[in-house]
């Protein structure tokens, strides 16, 4: 199981498995030459699991958007209830 802090490497691994090359940029530093951009928001929460004694991080919510030259191509969200 991937650690929640490994969100970006996990996304990149899935893209690579599909034959898609990727690079990571700060939101304000995406080069104009990038035609397709995947942006994401992820919320990591900490909680003591059932039968556990120490708090552990987990991915509570994630939202991903793929844009081509600013136009939204796809959007996906995940949230634990």
Residue, then its C-alpha position, 0 to 999 in steps of 0.5 A: x500500500x502506498x504511503x499517502x505522502x507518495x501521491x505524486x510518485x503514485x500518479x507518475x507510476x500510473x501514467x508511466x504504465x500507460x506510456x505517458x511521460x510526466x514532469x512535476x512543476x509548481x503550479x505557478x511554474x508550468x512552462x507554456x510549452x506544456x499542452x496537457x497539465x494534470x493538477x491535483x488537490x489531496x487532503x491527508x488526515x491523521x487518525x489512530x486506526x482501529x486496534x492501533x495505538x499511533x496515529x497514521x496518515x491516510x488519503x481522505x480526499x483527492x481531486x484531479x483535473x486534466x487540462x489541454x491548453x486550459x480546456x478541461x478534458x477530464x475531472x475525477x474526485x475521491x473522498x472517504x465518508 
